[in-house]
């Protein structure tokens, strides 16, 4: 244990902190010393590692949120400045490109804010989905629009392999698009440039399985059980890119609320694949014959 540091002192009372090795980080002990009628001291020692870690996570979360918001806000600001100065004289083609940039930045902001709001509703127990028969391809298209800018920035390719008979699902279309966008965004962040991110589907009994795979560094086995915890980010993730650690938490809440399951396959040096299932909707022909 390292030497104690005084953090508070008053007459007859002192609070000190000491650090000791604890898993990946240092644990924290709080030592409260109280003088008893000038006859001596009573020392109370508490392990406050959990509270200190929560404070650290909060501070890290605020920094990461600011970092995540900075890029789309900067893109919006720069595009709006150009439009303000040159909109009337700008060629139509350039104007369309500028509007497309504005729309992508706005979608990225909407996606980030939606994730943070959802994290709050999950914690409060008020999170909901509205499942209806919908198209998996449609949800994937919407997700691709959200993540395309991130893919372009790293010259990455999104490869989709939607198998026959896997398009019709029973799910909340907006939420399903959110799951796909979160998973593809994670895959992009932690994968090298000029690599492929693959989304493929398959039929499994009465469900559709979706697999999002990357060519990143992979995740050690001992860290995988923690990945769905709010704000948790694997060591390789912290070293490779930013992020607030909410994406997988929200993905699990959505998938489970829709009646599916989610799991991760990964290992150092062999990339990561996230598997999740969605209930299969009845085909239109089946619905017509059953009516």
N, C-alpha and C positions, 0 to 999 in steps of 0.2 A: 504494500500500500504506500502511496506517495504521501509526502508531508501535507498536513492540513493547512488550509487557507482560511483566514477569518473573513466572513462575509457580512457579519453584523455584530456590534458590540455596544452594550449599554451597561449602566451600573449593575453589577452582580449578575450579568447575563451575557453569554457569548454564543454565537453560532458559527461553526466552522464546517468546511467541506473538505473531504479527502477522497482520493481516487484510487481505484483498484482494478486490475485486469478483469474484464467481463466479456466473454464471447469476442465479437469483432471490435468492440469499443471499450472504453474505460467505464467501469461502474462508479457510482457516486454514493458516498456515505455522508449523512448530515449529523454532526455532533453538536448537541445543544448542552451547554454547561451553565448551571445555575448555582449561585452561591447560597448557602444555607446558614443564615445568622452568623456569619463570619467564622463558622466552625469547619467549613469545608465546602466541597462542591458535589453536586449531583450531575452526572454525565449521562445523557440519553443519546443513543446512537440509532439512527434509522437508515435503512437502505432506500434512497430516493432515486435510484437508477431509472425506474420507469417514468417518474415525473420529469427527470432531466431529459430523457429520450423524447418524451412527448413535446417538451419545449423545443428541443432541437428539430424535431420533425415539423413543428409549426413554423419555425423560422425558415427552414429549408423550403417548405411548401410555399411560403410567401415569396421567397426569392425566385423559385422556379416558375410560379404563376406570372410574376413580372417578366421573366425571361420569355415565357411562352407567348405572352400577349404582345411583346415588343415588336416581333417581326410582322405580324399582320397589321398592327396599328401603323408601323412605319410605312408599309406598302400602301395602305389606305391614304395616309397623309401625303406621300410623294405623288401618288396618282391624282389626288384631288388638287394639289398645287398646280400640276401640269394642266389639268382641265380648267382650272380657274384662269390660268394665263393664256392658254392657246385653244380652248374648246371651239371658238368660232372660226378659227383658221385651220384647224387640224384636219387632215384628210380623213375621209370616212373610215378607211381601213385602220388607221392609227387610233381613231376614236373607238372603234369596236374592240381593239386589243386592250385599250385602257379600261374600258368598261368591263371586259372579261377579267382583268386583274383586280378591279374593285370588287367584283362579285366573288372571286376566289378568296380574297382577303376577308370579306364579310362572312363567307361560309366558315372559314377557319375560326374566326372570332365566335361565331354562333356555336360551333362545335365545342370549343374550349369552355365557353360559359355554360353550355348545356351539361357538360360533364361535371362541372363544379356544383351546379344546382342539383343534379341527380345524386351526387355524393351526399349532399345534405338530406335529401328525401329518403335515401337508403338508411342513413343513420337514424332518422326520425321515424322510420317504419311506415312511411306514407308513399313509398315508390309503387307505381302501377304501370301495367302495360295493357294495351287494347288489341287483342289478337283477332285478326280477320283473315279470310283467304286472300293471299296476295302473291306477288311475283318475287322470287329470289333474285332473278336477273335485274329487276327494277331496283331493288334495294342495293345491289352491287353497283349498278350504274351511279346511283346517288352517292354512294361511298367513294367511288372513284373520282367524282367531281371534287369532293372535299380534300382528298389526299394527293391529287395530281400535281399540285405545285411542289409538294415535298419530294415526290418521286422525280420530277423534272430536275430539281436542284441537285440530285445525286445521280442523275442519268440512270435511274433504275427502271425496270420494266415490270408492269403488272400483267401477269399471265393468268387468264381465267379459263377454267375447264369445268363448265357446268354440264354435267351429264344429262342424258335424256331422261325425262321423268322426274327431274329434281327441281323444277322451277316453281311449282305450285306448293306454297307452304301456308301453315296456319300460324300467323305471327303478326306482331305490330310492325308495319312496314318502316316507320320512322326509327323505331328502336333497333330493328334488325340492321338497318343501314348504319346506325350508330355503332353497333357491335363490330361490323365489318370495317368501318372507318377507324375505330380504335385499334383493331388488330393489325390492319395494314399500316397505320401510322407507326405503331411499335416496331413492326418488321422493318420499315424503312429507316427509322432512327438508328437501329442497332445493327444494320447490315452495311457492308462496304459499298462504295460507289460501283455503278455499272453491273449490279447483280439483279437477279430476278426475284420477285415476290409472287408466289403462286397461290391462287385460290381455286380449290377443286371441290367437287361435291360428289356424293354417292348416296344411294338409297340403302337404308338399314332398317328392316322391318317397317314399322309405321312412321319412321322419321327420316329426315334428310340430314346427313352429316356434312358439315362444311369444315374444310381444313385450310388454314392459312399458314404457309410455310415460307421461311426465309433462309438466307445463306450466311447468317450472322455467326458470331463467336460461340453461341450456345450458352446454356445456363447450367451451373453445377447442380448435382442432384440434391445437395443439402439445402439449396436455396429455393428449389421449386415449390415446396409446400407453402412458402411464405408469399408467393407472388400475387395471390388474390387479396392479401391484406391491404387496407387503405394506406396509401403513401409509401408502401414498401417498394424499393427498387433494388434489383440485384447489383452486386459489385460491378459486373461487366457493364450494366446499364448506366450506373453512376459515372463510370469512367468514359463511356462512349458518347453520351448525349444527355440533353436535358430532359425534363419531364416532371410531372407532379405526382406520379404513382397512383393515379385513380383509374386509368383505363381498364385494367383487368378486373378491378373491383366492380366497376359498372357493367362490364361485359357479363360477369358471372350473375349479377342481379337480374339483368335482362333475360339471359338465357334460361335461368331457373324459373323466373316468373312466367315464361312462355312454355314451361313444361319440358325443357331440354336439360342437357348436361354439358359441362365444359371441362377439358383437361389439357395438359401440356406435355408434349414429348420434346426432350431436348438433351443436349450433352455438349461438353466442351469440344469445339472444333467441328460440330456436325449440324449447326443451325438449330432452329426452333420451329416446331409445328404446334399450332393451337387447334384442337378439335372441338367443335361444338355441334349440338344437334338441335333441330327444329321440328316440331310436329308437321307431318305431311298433310296438306289439304287434299280433299277429294278432288279428283279431276273433274273438269266441266262435264265430260260425258257421263261420269258416274253420278254426278248430281242430277243430270237430266233424267237418267234412267231410274233414279231412286225417287224422283218427284211424283 
